[in-house]
Amino acid sequence: MIKDLPKKLQSLRTQHNFSQKQVSEKIHVSPSIISGYETGERTPSTENLLALSYLYHCSTDYLLGRQTDNSLYTIDVSGLNDQQIKAIIALVESIRSK
């Protein structure tokens, strides 16, 4: 079993307001398989791990515990001032809300 994977999968599913059945339909497996992933009784195949990372918008490294941040992308803001950083954050938020 991959450390903390069941907890992460359950947390991500609830954050995205999905039921286990919805997740199973989206990645084309049975609901009992999703339940097994979330209880730690099963470990996702590479294909299913990748599908889950796409579904939850996170990296496989996050799911596998190799990265503590669950963001898929990072932006290097070094060299920018506070006003420029705030403008980037505002842009991202405006795109996200559309």
N, C-alpha and C positions, 0 to 999 in steps of 0.2 A: 504494500500500500504506500502511496505517495503521501508524505506528511502534510496534513492540513488540507489535502485536496477535497475530501468530502465536505468539510466546513466551508471552503471557498465556493464550491459548486452550489451548495444550498444557499449561501449568502447572495451570490450573484443572481441566482434564479429569482429569489425574492426581491432583490433590488430592481430587477427588470419586470416584476409583476407577472411572471410566468408560472403556470402550474407544471408539475412534472409531466403531465400529459402533453401540454403545449410544447415543452422542450423536446419530448420524445418525437413528436410529429415533425418538428423543425429539423432534427438531425437524423430522422428516419430510423429510430430504434423503438423498442417497446418501453412503455412507462416503467416496467419492472427493472429495466436496465438503468434508467435514470435514478430510480430509487436505490439500486445497488451501488451506484457511483456515490450517492449522497450519504449512504450508511457506511461506506468503506468495504462493502462485501465484494465489490467489483472494481476493476481499474479500467478506465477507458482505453480503447485501442488508440494508436497514433492518429488514425483518421477521425475518430470521434473526439479526441482531445482537441484537434485542430478545429473541428466543427463547433465545439463548445466555445473555443476562444473567439471565433468569428461571431457567434451568436451573442456572446457577452461582451464583445469589444474589449478584449484583454489579450495579453500575450500568453503563449504557451509557457514561457518562462515564469510568469506569475502563477499560473496554475500548478506548475511543477515545483514551485518554491525556490526557484533560482533568482527571483526578483521580488522585492517586497512591495513595489508600487504596481497597481493593476492597470495603469494607463498604457494604451497601445503605442502612443506616440509621445515624444517629448520635444520640446522646443528649447534650443539654447538661447537664452536671453542675456548671456554675458556681453557686456559692452553697451547694453541699452540702459537708458535712464528710467526712472520710475514712471514717468509720463508715457514713454514708449511701451513699457511693459503693460501698463494699464490699458493702453489702446489695443494691444494685441489681445488681451483678455476680453475686452469689450467686443472685439470683432468675433472671436471664437464664440462667445455667449450669444451674440446676435445670430450667427449662423446656426448654432445649436437650437435656438428657439424657433426656427423656421420649419 
